[in-house]
Amino acid sequence: MNAIDALQQGARMVLSPGLRRYVVVPVAISAVLYVVLLGFLYAYLPGWSDALTRHFPSWLHWLSWLIWLLVTATSLVITYFTFTLVVAFLASPFYGLLAEQVERQLGGSGSQDERRWGQLITDSLGREWQKLSFILPRMALLFAIGFVPGTQPFMPVAWLLLSAWCLSIQYLDYVMDNHQVSFADMRGLLWKHKGQTLLFGLILMPLIVVPILNLIIMPAAVAAGVILWQHHYRTAS
């Protein structure tokens, strides 16, 4: 089972009658934040692009159109990735429950997690904070590197790879958290299957930015993470 097949199966599962009720709240949260995001981009993205391109050296002015395109692409990647982080933080308790139900539908016994609902919410938010503590410093470092002269043309590729890896961390972690796999051990498991992990994130990247579609892709990615856990990561844990 590869990442593409897992995501296709995950999308079918979250749209099925038995699981749709676990998707309603995360989709509602995503929809509200998505409207806010569109308004934010409309208001500020042109100004960001113009301001950044003015800082490039004069010998690159003849490439201003390409630089503007790269800056815009980088801004979109950063903004949309931030959007997924915020949605994941707010919806994490529901995504954890969704992962549990997907695993049961796949014939697994589930995680046998006996935490109360209140404790589950607290622990889920704590786990999201661990992810943010790992991701945000790396994003900040890459953002700072982007101001080093000569690095700008490479920034979109660097952001693409970092975002893909972090997306895999985000959506493969729900099932692992349900199985009490520590955050450090989860990162180790993802690294053992780094090809599969990076492929999963790269597949998600273009889909997560498509309006409306991304509202379904996020819960589908949670389900896909469960499928990949059963076929790859569980055996390495």
Disulfide bonds with the S-S distance in Angstrom:
none
